[in-house]
């Protein structure tokens, strides 16, 4: 998998939490009057449009996502393609085009501006039209501080917490939503400068395997993950409009992503009261306890509706929010000096597979090499009768490129 494919996969995962919450909600409100415990199987199902649309005061090509609800039996959301989308404002219209299935970007970069009205209009491939309520940009409030601490959480788990502080002296913000992008350095624990190959030819024995030098350095790697949960807070009960030590992320001590160097970019969205209520309710719904509770929640109405059929259920919200962001780094050694690293993503068990077994011989190691299952680690100096000449480990233990990219992110700092 190349670096671009990795990034697209990550971006898809970024939306999956909201898609899943919408989709499960769609399933439940289409199960007529369900107040009994339900089995995780679709009884009756009607497809509904899912809209994930936030525009901000960042000057950029704004982006939104369309999909359809999916059943328990299906693997995931179905992208809604070939839609015609535009955002109408007091200053004109902004047209969106599909850049990948279900993902739409504005053809021109623009930023939402204060005291302007914005409305989303979508016409799907089947000719149905959907419009949002008119929204305005929220108050702008910057992140004052983003910092990390080693803590023991309420469940008694040791790890790293990322906190955010923010303050609006005007008291006009009140409602906050957070997203993050975390990037971390990966070092394969059993990397070797050699690799195995399984060449064939008339002069080579059956099941032949040999070592050669790797063509290029493949350490370290970097990977980026996106938040996949709804993170909201408010200051309604406080005297000041102040967010203090709000935990946007907790990383358990045994999570390999912080084994070396870790960075997190946190984005703070100031939301309207109605947008906040929508996302807070969606957050409550997406929890496992509420999903399978005996009394299922009703339809969560957003601010988007069908033009042709007022009774059609539409899932989603058109959010116009100001955003600010901040990044912080930390090294594992700075908070866990002299302590062992967290377990790697996969146990790096060393084995020495035989070259072949049986008669006629069945190739063992060469097959594993051809299917990219293992990585060379060392010579097996004293093999027993059941072992081969090379010690190998799972591929991910020798190649960090299995879970990351060799490209150093542009923003990365050591």
C-alpha positions as CSV (number, residue, x, y, z in Angstrom):
1,X,0.0,0.0,0.0
2,X,1.5,3.3,-1.0
3,X,1.5,6.6,1.0
4,X,-1.4,8.1,-0.9
5,X,-3.5,5.0,-0.3
6,X,-2.6,5.1,3.4
7,X,-3.8,8.7,3.7
8,X,-7.1,8.0,1.9
9,X,-7.7,5.0,4.2
10,X,-7.0,7.2,7.3
11,X,-9.4,9.9,6.0
12,X,-12.1,7.3,5.5
13,X,-11.6,6.1,9.0
14,X,-11.9,9.6,10.3
15,X,-15.6,9.7,9.2
16,X,-16.5,6.2,10.2
17,X,-17.5,7.0,13.8
18,X,-20.1,9.6,12.7
19,X,-21.3,7.5,9.8
20,X,-21.7,4.5,12.1
21,X,-23.7,6.5,14.7
22,X,-25.9,8.0,12.0
23,X,-26.4,4.6,10.3
24,X,-27.3,2.7,13.5
25,X,-29.7,5.5,14.4
26,X,-31.2,5.2,11.0
27,X,-31.7,1.5,11.5
28,X,-33.3,2.0,14.9
29,X,-35.8,4.6,14.0
30,X,-36.9,2.6,11.0
31,X,-37.7,-0.4,13.3
32,X,-41.3,0.6,14.0
33,X,-42.0,1.4,17.7
34,X,-39.2,-0.8,19.0
35,X,-39.2,-0.7,22.8
36,X,-38.1,-4.2,23.5
37,X,-34.5,-5.5,23.5
38,X,-33.5,-6.0,19.9
39,X,-31.3,-8.6,18.2
40,X,-28.4,-7.2,16.1
41,X,-30.2,-8.0,12.9
42,X,-32.1,-5.8,10.6
43,X,-35.9,-6.2,10.8
44,X,-37.1,-3.6,8.4
45,X,-34.8,-1.1,6.8
46,X,-35.1,2.1,4.7
47,X,-32.1,3.9,3.2
48,X,-31.6,7.4,4.5
49,X,-29.2,10.1,3.3
50,X,-26.4,10.8,5.8
51,X,-24.8,14.3,5.6
52,X,-21.6,15.3,7.4
53,X,-21.0,19.0,6.5
54,X,-18.9,21.5,8.4
55,X,-17.6,24.7,6.9
56,X,-15.2,26.9,8.8
57,X,-13.4,30.3,8.8
58,X,-10.3,28.6,7.4
59,X,-9.4,29.8,3.9
60,X,-9.4,26.4,2.1
61,X,-11.4,24.1,-0.1
62,X,-14.2,23.2,2.2
63,X,-15.2,19.5,2.4
64,X,-18.3,17.5,3.1
65,X,-19.3,13.9,3.1
66,X,-22.4,12.0,1.8
67,X,-23.4,8.4,2.5
68,X,-26.3,6.2,3.1
69,X,-27.4,4.3,6.2
70,X,-26.4,0.7,6.3
71,X,-27.7,-2.4,8.0
72,X,-26.0,-4.5,10.7
73,X,-25.3,-7.1,8.1
74,X,-23.4,-4.7,5.9
75,X,-19.7,-3.9,6.3
76,X,-20.0,-0.1,6.3
77,X,-21.6,3.0,4.8
78,X,-22.3,3.2,1.1
79,X,-21.0,6.5,-0.4
80,X,-23.6,8.7,-2.0
81,X,-22.0,9.7,-5.4
82,X,-22.9,12.0,-8.3
83,X,-24.7,14.6,-6.1
84,X,-24.9,18.3,-7.1
85,X,-23.9,20.4,-4.1
86,X,-23.6,24.1,-3.4
87,X,-23.4,26.4,-0.5
88,X,-25.3,29.6,-0.9
89,X,-24.2,32.7,0.9
90,X,-24.9,36.5,0.9
91,X,-21.7,36.8,-1.2
92,X,-22.6,34.2,-3.8
93,X,-22.6,30.4,-4.4
94,X,-19.8,27.9,-3.8
95,X,-20.0,24.8,-5.9
96,X,-18.7,21.4,-4.7
97,X,-17.4,18.5,-6.8
98,X,-16.9,14.9,-5.9
99,X,-13.2,14.1,-5.4
100,X,-13.7,10.5,-4.2
101,X,-16.8,8.4,-3.6
102,X,-19.0,10.3,-1.2
103,X,-16.4,13.1,-0.6
104,X,-17.0,16.5,-2.0
105,X,-14.8,19.6,-2.1
106,X,-15.6,23.2,-3.0
107,X,-14.1,24.0,-6.4
108,X,-12.8,27.3,-5.0
109,X,-11.2,28.0,-1.6
110,X,-13.3,30.1,0.7
111,X,-13.7,31.0,4.4
112,X,-17.0,31.5,6.2
113,X,-17.2,35.1,7.3
114,X,-19.1,36.7,10.3
115,X,-22.6,38.1,9.7
116,X,-23.1,36.2,6.5
117,X,-25.9,33.7,6.0
118,X,-25.0,30.2,4.6
119,X,-27.3,27.5,3.3
120,X,-26.5,24.1,2.0
121,X,-28.3,22.6,-1.0
122,X,-27.9,19.0,-2.2
123,X,-29.5,17.3,-5.2
124,X,-28.8,13.6,-5.2
125,X,-28.4,11.4,-8.3
126,X,-32.1,10.3,-8.1
127,X,-33.2,14.0,-8.4
128,X,-34.2,14.6,-4.8
129,X,-33.3,17.9,-3.3
130,X,-32.3,18.7,0.3
131,X,-31.7,22.1,2.0
132,X,-30.4,23.2,5.3
133,X,-31.5,25.9,7.6
134,X,-29.6,29.2,7.2
135,X,-26.6,29.3,9.5
136,X,-24.1,32.0,10.5
137,X,-20.4,31.7,11.5
138,X,-20.0,31.4,15.3
139,X,-17.7,33.5,17.5
140,X,-14.0,32.9,17.1
141,X,-12.1,31.6,20.1
142,X,-8.5,30.4,20.0
143,X,-6.9,27.5,21.9
144,X,-4.9,29.1,24.7
145,X,-2.8,26.1,25.6
146,X,-2.4,22.5,24.6
147,X,-0.3,20.3,27.0
148,X,0.4,16.7,28.0
149,X,0.7,15.1,31.4
150,X,1.2,11.6,32.6
151,X,-1.8,10.6,34.8
152,X,-3.7,7.7,36.2
153,X,-7.3,8.1,34.9
154,X,-10.5,7.4,36.8
155,X,-10.3,3.7,35.8
156,X,-6.9,3.4,37.4
157,X,-5.1,3.2,34.0
158,X,-1.7,4.8,33.6
159,X,-1.1,6.8,30.5
160,X,-0.8,10.2,28.8
161,X,-3.5,12.8,28.8
162,X,-3.7,15.7,26.4
163,X,-5.5,18.8,27.8
164,X,-6.8,21.9,26.2
165,X,-7.4,25.4,27.7
166,X,-9.5,28.1,26.1
167,X,-11.1,31.3,27.1
168,X,-13.6,33.7,25.5
169,X,-13.7,37.0,27.4
170,X,-16.9,38.0,25.6
171,X,-18.7,34.9,26.9
172,X,-20.2,34.3,23.5
173,X,-18.7,30.9,22.6
174,X,-20.0,28.5,25.2
175,X,-20.2,25.3,23.0
176,X,-17.1,23.5,21.8
177,X,-16.3,20.5,19.7
178,X,-12.9,18.9,19.2
179,X,-11.1,16.8,16.6
180,X,-7.6,15.7,16.5
181,X,-4.9,14.3,14.2
182,X,-2.2,12.3,15.9
183,X,1.1,11.5,14.2
184,X,3.7,9.2,15.7
185,X,7.1,7.7,14.9
186,X,7.4,4.0,14.4
187,X,10.6,1.9,14.7
188,X,10.3,-1.7,13.8
189,X,11.7,-3.5,16.9
190,X,13.4,-6.4,14.9
191,X,14.5,-4.5,11.8
192,X,17.5,-5.9,9.8
193,X,19.6,-4.5,7.0
194,X,19.0,-7.8,5.1
195,X,15.9,-9.3,3.6
196,X,14.9,-12.7,2.3
197,X,14.2,-13.6,-1.3
198,X,13.1,-16.9,-2.9
199,X,14.6,-17.0,-6.4
200,X,14.0,-19.9,-8.7
201,X,16.2,-21.3,-11.5
202,X,17.7,-24.5,-12.9
203,X,20.8,-24.1,-10.8
204,X,19.0,-23.6,-7.6
205,X,17.6,-26.3,-5.3
206,X,13.9,-26.5,-4.7
207,X,12.5,-24.2,-2.0
208,X,15.7,-22.1,-2.1
209,X,15.8,-19.0,0.1
210,X,18.7,-16.5,0.4
211,X,19.4,-13.2,2.0
212,X,20.4,-9.9,0.2
213,X,20.9,-6.4,1.4
214,X,17.9,-4.1,1.5
215,X,18.0,-1.5,-1.2
216,X,17.2,1.4,1.1
217,X,16.8,2.4,4.7
218,X,13.3,1.7,6.0
219,X,13.5,3.2,9.5
220,X,11.9,5.1,11.0
221,X,8.3,5.4,9.7
222,X,5.5,7.8,10.5
223,X,1.7,7.2,10.8
224,X,-1.2,9.5,11.2
225,X,-4.6,8.6,12.8
226,X,-7.7,10.8,13.0
227,X,-10.1,11.1,15.9
228,X,-13.0,8.7,15.5
229,X,-15.3,9.9,18.3
230,X,-17.4,12.9,19.0
231,X,-15.7,15.2,21.6
232,X,-17.8,18.1,22.9
233,X,-17.9,20.3,26.0
234,X,-19.7,23.4,27.1
235,X,-19.3,26.2,29.7
236,X,-22.9,26.9,30.3
237,X,-22.7,26.2,34.0
238,X,-19.5,28.3,34.6
239,X,-19.2,31.9,35.5
240,X,-16.6,32.4,32.8
241,X,-16.6,31.1,29.3
242,X,-13.4,29.1,30.1
243,X,-12.4,25.6,29.1
244,X,-9.8,24.4,31.6
245,X,-7.9,21.1,31.5
246,X,-10.4,19.6,29.2
247,X,-9.1,16.1,28.2
248,X,-9.3,15.7,24.4
249,X,-7.3,12.5,24.3
250,X,-6.0,9.8,26.7
251,X,-3.4,7.3,25.6
252,X,-3.0,4.1,27.6
253,X,0.5,3.3,28.9
254,X,0.5,0.1,26.7
255,X,-0.3,1.8,23.4
256,X,2.6,1.4,21.0
257,X,1.8,4.8,19.2
258,X,3.7,6.7,21.9
259,X,6.7,4.4,22.0
260,X,9.1,7.0,20.6
261,X,7.9,10.5,19.5
262,X,4.3,11.5,19.3
263,X,2.5,14.6,18.1
264,X,-1.1,15.7,18.2
265,X,-2.9,18.5,16.3
266,X,-6.1,19.5,18.1
267,X,-8.8,21.5,16.4
268,X,-11.4,23.4,18.4
269,X,-14.7,24.3,16.8
270,X,-17.0,26.8,18.3
271,X,-20.6,25.7,17.7
272,X,-24.0,27.2,17.8
273,X,-26.3,26.0,20.6
274,X,-28.4,23.9,18.2
275,X,-25.3,22.3,16.5
276,X,-23.8,21.5,20.0
277,X,-27.1,19.8,21.1
278,X,-27.1,17.7,17.9
279,X,-23.6,16.5,18.3
280,X,-23.9,15.9,22.1
281,X,-27.0,13.8,21.5
282,X,-25.2,11.9,18.7
283,X,-22.3,11.4,21.1
284,X,-24.7,9.9,23.7
285,X,-26.3,7.7,21.1
286,X,-23.1,6.3,19.7
287,X,-22.2,4.8,23.1
288,X,-22.7,1.1,23.4
289,X,-24.9,1.4,26.4
290,X,-27.5,3.6,24.7
291,X,-27.3,1.6,21.5
292,X,-28.6,-1.6,23.0
293,X,-30.7,-0.1,25.8
294,X,-34.2,-1.3,26.2
295,X,-35.8,1.9,25.1
296,X,-34.3,3.1,21.9
297,X,-33.9,6.9,21.2
298,X,-36.2,8.5,18.6
299,X,-35.1,10.2,15.4
300,X,-32.4,12.9,15.9
301,X,-33.4,15.8,13.7
302,X,-30.7,18.0,12.3
303,X,-31.1,21.2,10.3
304,X,-31.4,19.5,6.9
305,X,-34.7,18.5,5.3
306,X,-36.1,17.2,2.0
307,X,-37.7,19.7,-0.3
308,X,-40.1,17.1,-1.9
309,X,-41.1,15.1,1.2
310,X,-41.1,16.8,4.6
311,X,-41.6,13.4,6.2
312,X,-38.4,12.0,4.8
313,X,-35.8,11.2,7.4
314,X,-32.5,13.0,6.7
315,X,-29.5,12.4,9.0
316,X,-26.9,15.1,9.6
317,X,-26.2,18.7,10.3
318,X,-24.9,21.6,8.3
319,X,-22.4,23.2,10.7
320,X,-20.8,26.7,10.2
321,X,-18.1,26.9,12.9
322,X,-15.1,28.9,13.6
323,X,-12.0,26.8,14.2
324,X,-8.6,27.2,15.8
325,X,-5.8,24.6,16.1
326,X,-2.7,23.9,18.1
327,X,0.0,21.2,18.0
328,X,2.1,19.6,20.8
329,X,4.9,16.9,20.8
330,X,6.3,14.6,23.4
331,X,8.9,11.9,23.7
332,X,8.2,8.7,25.6
333,X,11.4,8.9,27.5
334,X,10.5,12.3,28.9
335,X,7.6,10.8,30.8
336,X,8.6,7.2,31.2
337,X,12.4,7.4,31.9
338,X,14.1,4.1,32.1
339,X,10.8,2.2,31.7
340,X,10.2,-0.5,29.0
341,X,8.5,0.5,25.8
342,X,4.8,-0.3,25.3
343,X,4.2,-3.6,23.5
344,X,4.5,-3.4,19.8
345,X,1.4,-3.6,17.6
346,X,2.0,-7.3,17.1
347,X,4.0,-9.9,19.2
348,X,7.4,-10.2,17.5
349,X,7.9,-14.0,18.0
350,X,11.0,-15.4,16.5
351,X,10.7,-18.6,14.5
352,X,12.9,-20.6,12.2
353,X,10.7,-22.3,9.6
354,X,12.2,-25.2,7.7
355,X,12.9,-24.7,4.0
356,X,10.7,-27.6,3.2
357,X,9.0,-30.6,4.7
358,X,7.5,-33.9,3.5
359,X,8.1,-35.9,0.4
360,X,7.8,-34.7,-2.2
361,X,8.9,-31.5,-0.5
362,X,6.5,-28.8,0.3
363,X,8.2,-25.4,0.4
364,X,7.6,-23.6,3.8
365,X,9.9,-20.6,4.2
366,X,9.9,-19.6,0.5
367,X,6.1,-19.6,0.5
368,X,6.0,-17.3,3.5
369,X,8.5,-15.0,1.8
370,X,6.6,-15.0,-1.5
371,X,3.4,-14.0,0.4
372,X,5.2,-11.3,2.4
373,X,4.4,-12.8,5.7
374,X,7.8,-12.7,7.4
375,X,10.9,-10.6,7.7
376,X,14.5,-11.7,8.1
377,X,15.9,-11.1,11.6
378,X,19.1,-13.3,12.0
379,X,20.9,-16.4,11.0
380,X,19.9,-19.6,12.9
381,X,23.3,-20.7,13.9
382,X,22.3,-24.0,15.6
383,X,19.1,-25.2,13.9
384,X,17.5,-28.4,15.1
385,X,16.0,-31.0,12.8
386,X,12.7,-29.2,12.4
387,X,14.2,-25.7,11.8
388,X,15.6,-23.8,8.9
389,X,18.7,-21.6,8.5
390,X,17.0,-18.3,9.1
391,X,15.3,-16.7,12.1
392,X,12.2,-14.7,11.0
393,X,9.6,-12.5,12.6
394,X,6.2,-11.3,11.4
395,X,6.6,-8.8,8.5
396,X,5.4,-5.8,10.6
397,X,8.2,-6.4,13.1
398,X,10.9,-5.9,10.5
399,X,9.2,-3.4,8.2
400,X,7.6,-0.3,9.7
401,X,6.3,0.5,6.3
402,X,3.6,-2.2,6.9
403,X,1.9,0.3,9.2
404,X,3.5,3.7,8.3
405,X,5.2,5.7,5.7
406,X,8.9,6.5,5.3
407,X,8.0,10.1,4.3
408,X,8.7,12.5,7.1
409,X,5.6,14.8,7.6
410,X,6.3,18.4,6.6
411,X,5.3,19.7,10.0
412,X,7.4,17.1,12.0
413,X,9.9,18.4,14.5
414,X,12.5,16.4,16.5
